[in-house]
Amino acid sequence: MVQHGLTPRQQEIFDFIRAQIEEQGLPPTYREIGDRFQIRSTNGVYSILEALRRKGYLEREPSISRGLKLKHPGKQKASSRLKPIPLVGRVAAGAPILAEENIEAVIGVDEAFFGGEGYFALRVQGDSMINAGIFNSDVVIARQQATAQKGDIVVAIIGDEATVKYYFPEGDHVRLQPANDSYRPILVRPDQEDFRIAGKVAGLIRKM
């Protein structure tokens, strides 16, 4: 499909959405776009996103907070290569996240988006993060690291269970915050023996 040109405003908003998806693994919400570009009304944001959709640059999932997806018309570049990363299943208590006994399978991800080492995948169970655009049976791609910044979406290990939550350090405890009002936050101590951060979420593969 022939692509129509973008106005400078459309281009900068498209670049912002693309950067957020590539760097954070999730698209921005309408409010975040409005705040970033000082667009006061939701309708103003909507009209620009609708123009990007009509021109073939975006797809939108209605009624989902983070329902924007990049649309890539035509064939993928020949240089695109798949990189194998481990899909983690149940986590053995005390074992490193990438210990052999934790790995359920190996999946391929685009090397252009996930360069470097230390990535792993985890299939999401449940709907505790739906308002962050992460749904049951989606696969999150995380970069292995033991620390995180306030507000990061992390893979945390509690006992022998892995969970995907927002990370908020608060004084003598850490709050693992779901993105669904039906769920309570999980409170743990930073030095709790059965708690650790396994990685920061860097991408998402949507269940088809």
C-alpha positions, 0 to 999 in steps of 0.5 A: 500500500502506498503511504501518504505523507505525514504532517510535521505534527503527525510525524512527531507524534508517530515517532513518539509512539514508536519510541515508546513501544520500542523502548518501553514495550508498551504504547502511550495512552491518549492522556500521555500523548496529550501531556507530551504534546500539550494537546488539551482534549482527548478529541484532539489526540484522537483526530491525529491518531485517526489520521495516522490510522487512515494513512496506514501507520497505526492500528487501534484497539478500541476501548483499551487504554494502551491499544495502539499498534504500529502497522508495518505495510509491505514485507519486512526488511531482509535484514530482520533476524530472529534471535532465540531467547528462553521462555521461562515457566515455573521458577524453582525457588532460589534458582537464577531466572535462566537456570535450566530447570526454569526454561520451558521453551525457546522463542524467536524475537526480532534482533533489531528490537532486542539486541544484546544479551540477558533477555528472557520471555514469560507468559502472563497468567491472569488479568492483573495488568490489563490496564497497562495493556498486558493481557492473559496469555500475552508473552512479556520480553524482559531484560535480566536485571536485579534492580529497577526504577520507581514505576518500572514494569518488572518481573518479580519472583516471590517464592517459586512464582513469577509475577509482572507488576509495577515496581514502587519502593516505599520506605521499608517495603516494596509495593508491587502494583497491579494495573487492575482495580480488582487486585490488591498490591503485593507488599514485600520487604526488599530484604525478604529472602524469597523476593527478588527482581528478575528483570524489567519488561522491555517488550510484549508479544500479544496473544493472537 
